Amino acid sequence: MIQILYQHILVQVKQLNVLEQLRLLEAIAQLVQRETVSKPPRSIRELRGLGKEVWKNLDAQEYVNQERDSWE
C-alpha cells in the first residue's frame, strides 16, 4: 500500500515544473527537520570519573615509570 502511494506521489511530482518541485522539496525538508528530534549537546564533564576503577590500586608515578621503561 505504501509503495503504491509512493509511486502515485512520484508520478504527480514529475508533472510539476522544476520550480514547483524545488518548492515542494523545500517544504518536505522543513517538515522532516521539524520532526527530527535534536539531542542536546554533550559536555566533556560527563566523562569525569569514567574508568576510575581501572586505576584504583595503581600508583600513578609507578605506572608512568613502567611506561617510560617500555619505550627503550
CHARMM-style PDB file with segment names, atoms N, HN, CA, C and O in Angstrom:
ATOM      1  N   MET     1       0.823  -1.198   0.000  1.00  0.00      PROA
ATOM      2  CA  MET     1       0.000   0.000   0.000  1.00  0.00      PROA
ATOM      3  C   MET     1       0.863   1.257   0.000  1.00  0.00      PROA
ATOM      4  O   MET     1       0.602   2.192  -0.757  1.00  0.00      PROA
ATOM      5  N   ILE     2       1.906   1.280   0.860  1.00  0.00      PROA
ATOM      6  HN  ILE     2       2.118   0.521   1.475  1.00  0.00      PROA
ATOM      7  CA  ILE     2       2.777   2.451   0.924  1.00  0.00      PROA
ATOM      8  C   ILE     2       3.520   2.629  -0.391  1.00  0.00      PROA
ATOM      9  O   ILE     2       3.681   3.752  -0.868  1.00  0.00      PROA
ATOM     10  N   GLN     3       3.976   1.519  -0.984  1.00  0.00      PROA
ATOM     11  HN  GLN     3       3.844   0.607  -0.596  1.00  0.00      PROA
ATOM     12  CA  GLN     3       4.695   1.590  -2.256  1.00  0.00      PROA
ATOM     13  C   GLN     3       3.807   2.171  -3.351  1.00  0.00      PROA
ATOM     14  O   GLN     3       4.269   2.963  -4.173  1.00  0.00      PROA
ATOM     15  N   ILE     4       2.541   1.782  -3.363  1.00  0.00      PROA
ATOM     16  HN  ILE     4       2.166   1.139  -2.695  1.00  0.00      PROA
ATOM     17  CA  ILE     4       1.603   2.305  -4.360  1.00  0.00      PROA
ATOM     18  C   ILE     4       1.411   3.804  -4.158  1.00  0.00      PROA
ATOM     19  O   ILE     4       1.417   4.565  -5.125  1.00  0.00      PROA
ATOM     20  N   LEU     5       1.243   4.228  -2.920  1.00  0.00      PROA
ATOM     21  HN  LEU     5       1.238   3.610  -2.134  1.00  0.00      PROA
ATOM     22  CA  LEU     5       1.082   5.647  -2.607  1.00  0.00      PROA
ATOM     23  C   LEU     5       2.335   6.418  -3.004  1.00  0.00      PROA
ATOM     24  O   LEU     5       2.247   7.501  -3.583  1.00  0.00      PROA
ATOM     25  N   TYR     6       3.496   5.858  -2.692  1.00  0.00      PROA
ATOM     26  HN  TYR     6       3.567   4.979  -2.222  1.00  0.00      PROA
ATOM     27  CA  TYR     6       4.766   6.493  -3.050  1.00  0.00      PROA
ATOM     28  C   TYR     6       4.857   6.684  -4.565  1.00  0.00      PROA
ATOM     29  O   TYR     6       5.192   7.770  -5.038  1.00  0.00      PROA
ATOM     30  N   GLN     7       4.563   5.641  -5.311  1.00  0.00      PROA
ATOM     31  HN  GLN     7       4.291   4.759  -4.926  1.00  0.00      PROA
ATOM     32  CA  GLN     7       4.620   5.717  -6.775  1.00  0.00      PROA
ATOM     33  C   GLN     7       3.633   6.753  -7.310  1.00  0.00      PROA
ATOM     34  O   GLN     7       3.948   7.494  -8.241  1.00  0.00      PROA
ATOM     35  N   HSD     8       2.453   6.800  -6.727  1.00  0.00      PROA
ATOM     36  HN  HSD     8       2.196   6.198  -5.971  1.00  0.00      PROA
ATOM     37  CA  HSD     8       1.427   7.772  -7.142  1.00  0.00      PROA
ATOM     38  C   HSD     8       1.923   9.200  -6.909  1.00  0.00      PROA
ATOM     39  O   HSD     8       1.772  10.064  -7.773  1.00  0.00      PROA
ATOM     40  N   ILE     9       2.506   9.437  -5.754  1.00  0.00      PROA
ATOM     41  HN  ILE     9       2.628   8.735  -5.053  1.00  0.00      PROA
ATOM     42  CA  ILE     9       3.026  10.772  -5.434  1.00  0.00      PROA
ATOM     43  C   ILE     9       4.175  11.121  -6.370  1.00  0.00      PROA
ATOM     44  O   ILE     9       4.267  12.253  -6.845  1.00  0.00      PROA
ATOM     45  N   LEU    10       5.045  10.164  -6.637  1.00  0.00      PROA
ATOM     46  HN  LEU    10       4.971   9.244  -6.252  1.00  0.00      PROA
ATOM     47  CA  LEU    10       6.178  10.403  -7.523  1.00  0.00      PROA
ATOM     48  C   LEU    10       5.717  10.778  -8.933  1.00  0.00      PROA
ATOM     49  O   LEU    10       6.296  11.665  -9.560  1.00  0.00      PROA
ATOM     50  N   VAL    11       4.700  10.120  -9.420  1.00  0.00      PROA
ATOM     51  HN  VAL    11       4.230   9.399  -8.910  1.00  0.00      PROA
ATOM     52  CA  VAL    11       4.144  10.451 -10.739  1.00  0.00      PROA
ATOM     53  C   VAL    11       3.630  11.886 -10.740  1.00  0.00      PROA
ATOM     54  O   VAL    11       3.845  12.626 -11.699  1.00  0.00      PROA
ATOM     55  N   GLN    12       2.955  12.274  -9.670  1.00  0.00      PROA
ATOM     56  HN  GLN    12       2.780  11.673  -8.890  1.00  0.00      PROA
ATOM     57  CA  GLN    12       2.433  13.637  -9.586  1.00  0.00      PROA
ATOM     58  C   GLN    12       3.562  14.666  -9.504  1.00  0.00      PROA
ATOM     59  O   GLN    12       3.479  15.730 -10.118  1.00  0.00      PROA
ATOM     60  N   VAL    13       4.600  14.354  -8.757  1.00  0.00      PROA
ATOM     61  HN  VAL    13       4.667  13.490  -8.259  1.00  0.00      PROA
ATOM     62  CA  VAL    13       5.732  15.278  -8.624  1.00  0.00      PROA
ATOM     63  C   VAL    13       6.412  15.477  -9.973  1.00  0.00      PROA
ATOM     64  O   VAL    13       6.837  16.587 -10.295  1.00  0.00      PROA
ATOM     65  N   LYS    14       6.519  14.429 -10.751  1.00  0.00      PROA
ATOM     66  HN  LYS    14       6.174  13.527 -10.490  1.00  0.00      PROA
ATOM     67  CA  LYS    14       7.154  14.536 -12.067  1.00  0.00      PROA
ATOM     68  C   LYS    14       6.369  15.446 -13.005  1.00  0.00      PROA
ATOM     69  O   LYS    14       6.922  15.959 -13.978  1.00  0.00      PROA
ATOM     70  N   GLN    15       5.106  15.647 -12.725  1.00  0.00      PROA
ATOM     71  HN  GLN    15       4.657  15.230 -11.935  1.00  0.00      PROA
ATOM     72  CA  GLN    15       4.277  16.522 -13.555  1.00  0.00      PROA
ATOM     73  C   GLN    15       4.486  18.000 -13.220  1.00  0.00      PROA
ATOM     74  O   GLN    15       4.076  18.875 -13.982  1.00  0.00      PROA
ATOM     75  N   LEU    16       5.114  18.273 -12.096  1.00  0.00      PROA
ATOM     76  HN  LEU    16       5.447  17.563 -11.477  1.00  0.00      PROA
ATOM     77  CA  LEU    16       5.398  19.651 -11.703  1.00  0.00      PROA
ATOM     78  C   LEU    16       6.606  20.169 -12.474  1.00  0.00      PROA
ATOM     79  O   LEU    16       7.467  19.397 -12.897  1.00  0.00      PROA
ATOM     80  N   ASN    17       6.657  21.501 -12.651  1.00  0.00      PROA
ATOM     81  HN  ASN    17       5.958  22.128 -12.308  1.00  0.00      PROA
ATOM     82  CA  ASN    17       7.860  22.060 -13.267  1.00  0.00      PROA
ATOM     83  C   ASN    17       8.969  22.110 -12.218  1.00  0.00      PROA
ATOM     84  O   ASN    17       8.735  21.843 -11.040  1.00  0.00      PROA
ATOM     85  N   VAL    18      10.163  22.450 -12.654  1.00  0.00      PROA
ATOM     86  HN  VAL    18      10.353  22.668 -13.611  1.00  0.00      PROA
ATOM     87  CA  VAL    18      11.326  22.403 -11.768  1.00  0.00      PROA
ATOM     88  C   VAL    18      11.156  23.333 -10.570  1.00  0.00      PROA
ATOM     89  O   VAL    18      11.496  22.955  -9.449  1.00  0.00      PROA
ATOM     90  N   LEU    19      10.646  24.520 -10.780  1.00  0.00      PROA
ATOM     91  HN  LEU    19      10.370  24.827 -11.691  1.00  0.00      PROA
ATOM     92  CA  LEU    19      10.454  25.460  -9.678  1.00  0.00      PROA
ATOM     93  C   LEU    19       9.468  24.902  -8.650  1.00  0.00      PROA
ATOM     94  O   LEU    19       9.697  25.018  -7.446  1.00  0.00      PROA
ATOM     95  N   GLU    20       8.386  24.306  -9.115  1.00  0.00      PROA
ATOM     96  HN  GLU    20       8.200  24.212 -10.093  1.00  0.00      PROA
ATOM     97  CA  GLU    20       7.406  23.708  -8.199  1.00  0.00      PROA
ATOM     98  C   GLU    20       8.009  22.517  -7.453  1.00  0.00      PROA
ATOM     99  O   GLU    20       7.725  22.313  -6.272  1.00  0.00      PROA
ATOM    100  N   GLN    21       8.833  21.739  -8.137  1.00  0.00      PROA
ATOM    101  HN  GLN    21       9.063  21.905  -9.096  1.00  0.00      PROA
ATOM    102  CA  GLN    21       9.496  20.615  -7.482  1.00  0.00      PROA
ATOM    103  C   GLN    21      10.437  21.104  -6.384  1.00  0.00      PROA
ATOM    104  O   GLN    21      10.507  20.508  -5.309  1.00  0.00      PROA
ATOM    105  N   LEU    22      11.159  22.190  -6.658  1.00  0.00      PROA
ATOM    106  HN  LEU    22      11.102  22.674  -7.531  1.00  0.00      PROA
ATOM    107  CA  LEU    22      12.055  22.749  -5.651  1.00  0.00      PROA
ATOM    108  C   LEU    22      11.280  23.278  -4.448  1.00  0.00      PROA
ATOM    109  O   LEU    22      11.706  23.095  -3.307  1.00  0.00      PROA
ATOM    110  N   ARG    23      10.158  23.924  -4.692  1.00  0.00      PROA
ATOM    111  HN  ARG    23       9.812  24.073  -5.619  1.00  0.00      PROA
ATOM    112  CA  ARG    23       9.326  24.423  -3.592  1.00  0.00      PROA
ATOM    113  C   ARG    23       8.805  23.259  -2.757  1.00  0.00      PROA
ATOM    114  O   ARG    23       8.783  23.330  -1.528  1.00  0.00      PROA
ATOM    115  N   LEU    24       8.390  22.197  -3.424  1.00  0.00      PROA
ATOM    116  HN  LEU    24       8.409  22.140  -4.422  1.00  0.00      PROA
ATOM    117  CA  LEU    24       7.912  21.014  -2.716  1.00  0.00      PROA
ATOM    118  C   LEU    24       9.042  20.378  -1.906  1.00  0.00      PROA
ATOM    119  O   LEU    24       8.843  19.969  -0.762  1.00  0.00      PROA
ATOM    120  N   LEU    25      10.207  20.301  -2.502  1.00  0.00      PROA
ATOM    121  HN  LEU    25      10.368  20.633  -3.431  1.00  0.00      PROA
ATOM    122  CA  LEU    25      11.365  19.741  -1.814  1.00  0.00      PROA
ATOM    123  C   LEU    25      11.697  20.545  -0.563  1.00  0.00      PROA
ATOM    124  O   LEU    25      12.002  19.969   0.482  1.00  0.00      PROA
ATOM    125  N   GLU    26      11.639  21.870  -0.661  1.00  0.00      PROA
ATOM    126  HN  GLU    26      11.391  22.337  -1.510  1.00  0.00      PROA
ATOM    127  CA  GLU    26      11.902  22.723   0.494  1.00  0.00      PROA
ATOM    128  C   GLU    26      10.860  22.493   1.588  1.00  0.00      PROA
ATOM    129  O   GLU    26      11.201  22.417   2.768  1.00  0.00      PROA
ATOM    130  N   ALA    27       9.602  22.384   1.198  1.00  0.00      PROA
ATOM    131  HN  ALA    27       9.324  22.445   0.239  1.00  0.00      PROA
ATOM    132  CA  ALA    27       8.534  22.153   2.175  1.00  0.00      PROA
ATOM    133  C   ALA    27       8.713  20.805   2.873  1.00  0.00      PROA
ATOM    134  O   ALA    27       8.522  20.699   4.084  1.00  0.00      PROA
ATOM    135  N   ILE    28       9.074  19.794   2.117  1.00  0.00      PROA
ATOM    136  HN  ILE    28       9.229  19.880   1.133  1.00  0.00      PROA
ATOM    137  CA  ILE    28       9.294  18.468   2.708  1.00  0.00      PROA
ATOM    138  C   ILE    28      10.501  18.498   3.640  1.00  0.00      PROA
ATOM    139  O   ILE    28      10.468  17.899   4.715  1.00  0.00      PROA
ATOM    140  N   ALA    29      11.570  19.191   3.236  1.00  0.00      PROA
ATOM    141  HN  ALA    29      11.597  19.678   2.363  1.00  0.00      PROA
ATOM    142  CA  ALA    29      12.765  19.292   4.076  1.00  0.00      PROA
ATOM    143  C   ALA    29      12.438  19.978   5.397  1.00  0.00      PROA
ATOM    144  O   ALA    29      12.912  19.551   6.450  1.00  0.00      PROA
ATOM    145  N   GLN    30      11.634  21.036   5.352  1.00  0.00      PROA
ATOM    146  HN  GLN    30      11.248  21.383   4.497  1.00  0.00      PROA
ATOM    147  CA  GLN    30      11.241  21.725   6.579  1.00  0.00      PROA
ATOM    148  C   GLN    30      10.392  20.823   7.464  1.00  0.00      PROA
ATOM    149  O   GLN    30      10.548  20.824   8.685  1.00  0.00      PROA
ATOM    150  N   LEU    31       9.508  20.064   6.862  1.00  0.00      PROA
ATOM    151  HN  LEU    31       9.381  20.063   5.870  1.00  0.00      PROA
ATOM    152  CA  LEU    31       8.667  19.138   7.608  1.00  0.00      PROA
ATOM    153  C   LEU    31       9.515  18.086   8.320  1.00  0.00      PROA
ATOM    154  O   LEU    31       9.310  17.807   9.501  1.00  0.00      PROA
ATOM    155  N   VAL    32      10.455  17.516   7.602  1.00  0.00      PROA
ATOM    156  HN  VAL    32      10.622  17.744   6.642  1.00  0.00      PROA
ATOM    157  CA  VAL    32      11.325  16.491   8.181  1.00  0.00      PROA
ATOM    158  C   VAL    32      12.198  17.090   9.275  1.00  0.00      PROA
ATOM    159  O   VAL    32      12.426  16.460  10.307  1.00  0.00      PROA
ATOM    160  N   GLN    33      12.686  18.304   9.049  1.00  0.00      PROA
ATOM    161  HN  GLN    33      12.501  18.815   8.210  1.00  0.00      PROA
ATOM    162  CA  GLN    33      13.537  18.954  10.043  1.00  0.00      PROA
ATOM    163  C   GLN    33      12.779  19.167  11.349  1.00  0.00      PROA
ATOM    164  O   GLN    33      13.341  18.970  12.426  1.00  0.00      PROA
ATOM    165  N   ARG    34      11.529  19.560  11.270  1.00  0.00      PROA
ATOM    166  HN  ARG    34      11.072  19.720  10.394  1.00  0.00      PROA
ATOM    167  CA  ARG    34      10.724  19.761  12.485  1.00  0.00      PROA
ATOM    168  C   ARG    34      10.481  18.448  13.205  1.00  0.00      PROA
ATOM    169  O   ARG    34      10.396  18.419  14.433  1.00  0.00      PROA
ATOM    170  N   GLU    35      10.370  17.373  12.463  1.00  0.00      PROA
ATOM    171  HN  GLU    35      10.440  17.396  11.465  1.00  0.00      PROA
ATOM    172  CA  GLU    35      10.104  16.062  13.049  1.00  0.00      PROA
ATOM    173  C   GLU    35      11.350  15.450  13.684  1.00  0.00      PROA
ATOM    174  O   GLU    35      11.257  14.577  14.547  1.00  0.00      PROA
ATOM    175  N   THR    36      12.501  15.914  13.251  1.00  0.00      PROA
ATOM    176  HN  THR    36      12.577  16.623  12.550  1.00  0.00      PROA
ATOM    177  CA  THR    36      13.753  15.376  13.765  1.00  0.00      PROA
ATOM    178  C   THR    36      13.997  15.917  15.163  1.00  0.00      PROA
ATOM    179  O   THR    36      13.981  17.126  15.394  1.00  0.00      PROA
ATOM    180  N   VAL    37      14.219  15.012  16.074  1.00  0.00      PROA
ATOM    181  HN  VAL    37      14.233  14.030  15.886  1.00  0.00      PROA
ATOM    182  CA  VAL    37      14.488  15.405  17.453  1.00  0.00      PROA
ATOM    183  C   VAL    37      15.990  15.590  17.593  1.00  0.00      PROA
ATOM    184  O   VAL    37      16.763  14.652  17.399  1.00  0.00      PROA
ATOM    185  N   SER    38      16.391  16.800  17.928  1.00  0.00      PROA
ATOM    186  HN  SER    38      15.762  17.562  18.084  1.00  0.00      PROA
ATOM    187  CA  SER    38      17.821  17.035  18.120  1.00  0.00      PROA
ATOM    188  C   SER    38      18.182  16.787  19.575  1.00  0.00      PROA
ATOM    189  O   SER    38      17.444  17.145  20.493  1.00  0.00      PROA
ATOM    190  N   LYS    39      19.322  16.172  19.753  1.00  0.00      PROA
ATOM    191  HN  LYS    39      19.922  15.881  19.007  1.00  0.00      PROA
ATOM    192  CA  LYS    39      19.793  15.879  21.102  1.00  0.00      PROA
ATOM    193  C   LYS    39      20.564  17.086  21.621  1.00  0.00      PROA
ATOM    194  O   LYS    39      21.260  17.757  20.860  1.00  0.00      PROA
ATOM    195  N   PRO    40      20.441  17.359  22.903  1.00  0.00      PROA
ATOM    196  CA  PRO    40      21.209  18.478  23.456  1.00  0.00      PROA
ATOM    197  C   PRO    40      22.704  18.159  23.388  1.00  0.00      PROA
ATOM    198  O   PRO    40      23.096  16.994  23.456  1.00  0.00      PROA
ATOM    199  N   PRO    41      23.531  19.188  23.254  1.00  0.00      PROA
ATOM    200  CA  PRO    41      24.970  18.931  23.179  1.00  0.00      PROA
ATOM    201  C   PRO    41      25.489  18.283  24.454  1.00  0.00      PROA
ATOM    202  O   PRO    41      25.016  18.572  25.553  1.00  0.00      PROA
ATOM    203  N   ARG    42      26.463  17.408  24.289  1.00  0.00      PROA
ATOM    204  HN  ARG    42      26.848  17.173  23.397  1.00  0.00      PROA
ATOM    205  CA  ARG    42      27.046  16.713  25.433  1.00  0.00      PROA
ATOM    206  C   ARG    42      28.204  17.539  25.977  1.00  0.00      PROA
ATOM    207  O   ARG    42      28.825  18.316  25.251  1.00  0.00      PROA
ATOM    208  N   SER    43      28.478  17.365  27.239  1.00  0.00      PROA
ATOM    209  HN  SER    43      27.973  16.734  27.829  1.00  0.00      PROA
ATOM    210  CA  SER    43      29.576  18.071  27.883  1.00  0.00      PROA
ATOM    211  C   SER    43      30.714  17.099  28.169  1.00  0.00      PROA
ATOM    212  O   SER    43      30.483  15.947  28.539  1.00  0.00      PROA
ATOM    213  N   ILE    44      31.921  17.566  27.997  1.00  0.00      PROA
ATOM    214  HN  ILE    44      32.109  18.502  27.697  1.00  0.00      PROA
ATOM    215  CA  ILE    44      33.098  16.752  28.307  1.00  0.00      PROA
ATOM    216  C   ILE    44      33.114  16.403  29.786  1.00  0.00      PROA
ATOM    217  O   ILE    44      33.723  15.412  30.189  1.00  0.00      PROA
ATOM    218  N   ARG    45      32.457  17.202  30.582  1.00  0.00      PROA
ATOM    219  HN  ARG    45      31.963  18.008  30.255  1.00  0.00      PROA
ATOM    220  CA  ARG    45      32.420  16.970  32.026  1.00  0.00      PROA
ATOM    221  C   ARG    45      31.679  15.681  32.391  1.00  0.00      PROA
ATOM    222  O   ARG    45      31.859  15.144  33.483  1.00  0.00      PROA
ATOM    223  N   GLU    46      30.855  15.196  31.482  1.00  0.00      PROA
ATOM    224  HN  GLU    46      30.708  15.632  30.594  1.00  0.00      PROA
ATOM    225  CA  GLU    46      30.136  13.948  31.735  1.00  0.00      PROA
ATOM    226  C   GLU    46      31.090  12.758  31.833  1.00  0.00      PROA
ATOM    227  O   GLU    46      30.732  11.716  32.383  1.00  0.00      PROA
ATOM    228  N   LEU    47      32.291  12.911  31.306  1.00  0.00      PROA
ATOM    229  HN  LEU    47      32.582  13.757  30.859  1.00  0.00      PROA
ATOM    230  CA  LEU    47      33.265  11.825  31.330  1.00  0.00      PROA
ATOM    231  C   LEU    47      34.041  11.765  32.639  1.00  0.00      PROA
ATOM    232  O   LEU    47      34.807  10.828  32.862  1.00  0.00      PROA
ATOM    233  N   ARG    48      33.854  12.741  33.491  1.00  0.00      PROA
ATOM    234  HN  ARG    48      33.232  13.502  33.310  1.00  0.00      PROA
ATOM    235  CA  ARG    48      34.599  12.791  34.745  1.00  0.00      PROA
ATOM    236  C   ARG    48      34.358  11.514  35.562  1.00  0.00      PROA
ATOM    237  O   ARG    48      33.220  11.112  35.801  1.00  0.00      PROA
ATOM    238  N   GLY    49      35.451  10.901  35.974  1.00  0.00      PROA
ATOM    239  HN  GLY    49      36.376  11.228  35.780  1.00  0.00      PROA
ATOM    240  CA  GLY    49      35.367   9.701  36.796  1.00  0.00      PROA
ATOM    241  C   GLY    49      35.173   8.419  36.018  1.00  0.00      PROA
ATOM    242  O   GLY    49      35.200   7.333  36.596  1.00  0.00      PROA
ATOM    243  N   LEU    50      34.978   8.526  34.724  1.00  0.00      PROA
ATOM    244  HN  LEU    50      34.955   9.408  34.253  1.00  0.00      PROA
ATOM    245  CA  LEU    50      34.755   7.337  33.908  1.00  0.00      PROA
ATOM    246  C   LEU    50      36.022   6.487  33.860  1.00  0.00      PROA
ATOM    247  O   LEU    50      37.083   6.980  33.478  1.00  0.00      PROA
ATOM    248  N   GLY    51      35.924   5.258  34.232  1.00  0.00      PROA
ATOM    249  HN  GLY    51      35.062   4.857  34.542  1.00  0.00      PROA
ATOM    250  CA  GLY    51      37.054   4.336  34.217  1.00  0.00      PROA
ATOM    251  C   GLY    51      37.974   4.448  35.418  1.00  0.00      PROA
ATOM    252  O   GLY    51      39.066   3.879  35.422  1.00  0.00      PROA
ATOM    253  N   LYS    52      37.541   5.174  36.435  1.00  0.00      PROA
ATOM    254  HN  LYS    52      36.654   5.635  36.432  1.00  0.00      PROA
ATOM    255  CA  LYS    52      38.429   5.376  37.585  1.00  0.00      PROA
ATOM    256  C   LYS    52      38.738   4.076  38.320  1.00  0.00      PROA
ATOM    257  O   LYS    52      39.766   3.974  38.990  1.00  0.00      PROA
ATOM    258  N   GLU    53      37.861   3.085  38.200  1.00  0.00      PROA
ATOM    259  HN  GLU    53      37.026   3.169  37.656  1.00  0.00      PROA
ATOM    260  CA  GLU    53      38.106   1.816  38.889  1.00  0.00      PROA
ATOM    261  C   GLU    53      39.330   1.099  38.318  1.00  0.00      PROA
ATOM    262  O   GLU    53      39.941   0.280  39.004  1.00  0.00      PROA
ATOM    263  N   VAL    54      39.688   1.398  37.082  1.00  0.00      PROA
ATOM    264  HN  VAL    54      39.192   2.064  36.526  1.00  0.00      PROA
ATOM    265  CA  VAL    54      40.857   0.782  36.464  1.00  0.00      PROA
ATOM    266  C   VAL    54      42.133   1.208  37.186  1.00  0.00      PROA
ATOM    267  O   VAL    54      43.084   0.433  37.285  1.00  0.00      PROA
ATOM    268  N   TRP    55      42.148   2.422  37.681  1.00  0.00      PROA
ATOM    269  HN  TRP    55      41.375   3.051  37.600  1.00  0.00      PROA
ATOM    270  CA  TRP    55      43.345   2.988  38.300  1.00  0.00      PROA
ATOM    271  C   TRP    55      43.323   2.898  39.827  1.00  0.00      PROA
ATOM    272  O   TRP    55      44.227   3.407  40.489  1.00  0.00      PROA
ATOM    273  N   LYS    56      42.318   2.269  40.377  1.00  0.00      PROA
ATOM    274  HN  LYS    56      41.583   1.856  39.839  1.00  0.00      PROA
ATOM    275  CA  LYS    56      42.097   2.278  41.824  1.00  0.00      PROA
ATOM    276  C   LYS    56      43.316   1.829  42.630  1.00  0.00      PROA
ATOM    277  O   LYS    56      43.686   2.497  43.595  1.00  0.00      PROA
ATOM    278  N   ASN    57      43.934   0.737  42.266  1.00  0.00      PROA
ATOM    279  HN  ASN    57      43.634   0.194  41.482  1.00  0.00      PROA
ATOM    280  CA  ASN    57      45.042   0.189  43.056  1.00  0.00      PROA
ATOM    281  C   ASN    57      46.405   0.419  42.409  1.00  0.00      PROA
ATOM    282  O   ASN    57      47.369  -0.281  42.720  1.00  0.00      PROA
ATOM    283  N   LEU    58      46.484   1.399  41.510  1.00  0.00      PROA
ATOM    284  HN  LEU    58      45.701   1.967  41.257  1.00  0.00      PROA
ATOM    285  CA  LEU    58      47.744   1.669  40.833  1.00  0.00      PROA
ATOM    286  C   LEU    58      48.324   2.999  41.293  1.00  0.00      PROA
ATOM    287  O   LEU    58      47.608   3.985  41.470  1.00  0.00      PROA
ATOM    288  N   ASP    59      49.628   3.000  41.480  1.00  0.00      PROA
ATOM    289  HN  ASP    59      50.210   2.199  41.337  1.00  0.00      PROA
ATOM    290  CA  ASP    59      50.332   4.236  41.790  1.00  0.00      PROA
ATOM    291  C   ASP    59      50.635   4.931  40.462  1.00  0.00      PROA
ATOM    292  O   ASP    59      51.248   4.336  39.576  1.00  0.00      PROA
ATOM    293  N   ALA    60      50.217   6.165  40.326  1.00  0.00      PROA
ATOM    294  HN  ALA    60      49.719   6.648  41.046  1.00  0.00      PROA
ATOM    295  CA  ALA    60      50.354   6.879  39.066  1.00  0.00      PROA
ATOM    296  C   ALA    60      51.814   7.010  38.642  1.00  0.00      PROA
ATOM    297  O   ALA    60      52.146   6.778  37.480  1.00  0.00      PROA
ATOM    298  N   GLN    61      52.678   7.377  39.568  1.00  0.00      PROA
ATOM    299  HN  GLN    61      52.409   7.565  40.512  1.00  0.00      PROA
ATOM    300  CA  GLN    61      54.086   7.553  39.215  1.00  0.00      PROA
ATOM    301  C   GLN    61      54.724   6.235  38.804  1.00  0.00      PROA
ATOM    302  O   GLN    61      55.516   6.195  37.863  1.00  0.00      PROA
ATOM    303  N   GLU    62      54.389   5.167  39.495  1.00  0.00      PROA
ATOM    304  HN  GLU    62      53.746   5.199  40.260  1.00  0.00      PROA
ATOM    305  CA  GLU    62      54.921   3.848  39.145  1.00  0.00      PROA
ATOM    306  C   GLU    62      54.458   3.441  37.741  1.00  0.00      PROA
ATOM    307  O   GLU    62      55.233   2.879  36.967  1.00  0.00      PROA
ATOM    308  N   TYR    63      53.224   3.720  37.427  1.00  0.00      PROA
ATOM    309  HN  TYR    63      52.595   4.177  38.056  1.00  0.00      PROA
ATOM    310  CA  TYR    63      52.691   3.410  36.099  1.00  0.00      PROA
ATOM    311  C   TYR    63      53.458   4.179  35.023  1.00  0.00      PROA
ATOM    312  O   TYR    63      53.854   3.611  34.005  1.00  0.00      PROA
ATOM    313  N   VAL    64      53.661   5.473  35.259  1.00  0.00      PROA
ATOM    314  HN  VAL    64      53.339   5.935  36.086  1.00  0.00      PROA
ATOM    315  CA  VAL    64      54.394   6.300  34.296  1.00  0.00      PROA
ATOM    316  C   VAL    64      55.816   5.782  34.126  1.00  0.00      PROA
ATOM    317  O   VAL    64      56.320   5.708  33.005  1.00  0.00      PROA
ATOM    318  N   ASN    65      56.459   5.426  35.221  1.00  0.00      PROA
ATOM    319  HN  ASN    65      56.050   5.485  36.131  1.00  0.00      PROA
ATOM    320  CA  ASN    65      57.821   4.891  35.146  1.00  0.00      PROA
ATOM    321  C   ASN    65      57.870   3.609  34.321  1.00  0.00      PROA
ATOM    322  O   ASN    65      58.777   3.430  33.507  1.00  0.00      PROA
ATOM    323  N   GLN    66      56.914   2.727  34.522  1.00  0.00      PROA
ATOM    324  HN  GLN    66      56.178   2.872  35.183  1.00  0.00      PROA
ATOM    325  CA  GLN    66      56.866   1.472  33.758  1.00  0.00      PROA
ATOM    326  C   GLN    66      56.657   1.751  32.273  1.00  0.00      PROA
ATOM    327  O   GLN    66      57.278   1.112  31.424  1.00  0.00      PROA
ATOM    328  N   GLU    67      55.796   2.691  31.966  1.00  0.00      PROA
ATOM    329  HN  GLU    67      55.291   3.211  32.655  1.00  0.00      PROA
ATOM    330  CA  GLU    67      55.560   3.044  30.563  1.00  0.00      PROA
ATOM    331  C   GLU    67      56.827   3.602  29.927  1.00  0.00      PROA
ATOM    332  O   GLU    67      57.183   3.229  28.809  1.00  0.00      PROA
ATOM    333  N   ARG    68      57.498   4.484  30.633  1.00  0.00      PROA
ATOM    334  HN  ARG    68      57.209   4.787  31.541  1.00  0.00      PROA
ATOM    335  CA  ARG    68      58.732   5.070  30.094  1.00  0.00      PROA
ATOM    336  C   ARG    68      59.800   3.998  29.887  1.00  0.00      PROA
ATOM    337  O   ARG    68      60.525   4.022  28.892  1.00  0.00      PROA
ATOM    338  N   ASP    69      59.893   3.070  30.816  1.00  0.00      PROA
ATOM    339  HN  ASP    69      59.304   3.050  31.624  1.00  0.00      PROA
ATOM    340  CA  ASP    69      60.867   1.984  30.682  1.00  0.00      PROA
ATOM    341  C   ASP    69      60.566   1.109  29.467  1.00  0.00      PROA
ATOM    342  O   ASP    69      61.485   0.562  28.857  1.00  0.00      PROA
ATOM    343  N   SER    70      59.307   0.973  29.116  1.00  0.00      PROA
ATOM    344  HN  SER    70      58.561   1.417  29.612  1.00  0.00      PROA
ATOM    345  CA  SER    70      58.932   0.122  27.986  1.00  0.00      PROA
ATOM    346  C   SER    70      59.297   0.758  26.640  1.00  0.00      PROA
ATOM    347  O   SER    70      59.319   0.066  25.623  1.00  0.00      PROA
ATOM    348  N   TRP    71      59.580   2.047  26.619  1.00  0.00      PROA
ATOM    349  HN  TRP    71      59.562   2.610  27.446  1.00  0.00      PROA
ATOM    350  CA  TRP    71      59.933   2.727  25.368  1.00  0.00      PROA
ATOM    351  C   TRP    71      61.345   2.385  24.914  1.00  0.00      PROA
ATOM    352  O   TRP    71      61.662   2.499  23.730  1.00  0.00      PROA
ATOM    353  N   GLU    72      62.175   1.974  25.829  1.00  0.00      PROA
ATOM    354  HN  GLU    72      61.917   1.882  26.791  1.00  0.00      PROA
ATOM    355  CA  GLU    72      63.590   1.747  25.496  1.00  0.00      PROA
ATOM    356  C   GLU    72      63.829   0.384  24.931  1.00  0.00      PROA
ATOM    357  OT1 GLU    72      64.966   0.043  24.603  1.00  0.00      PROA
TER     358      GLU     72
END
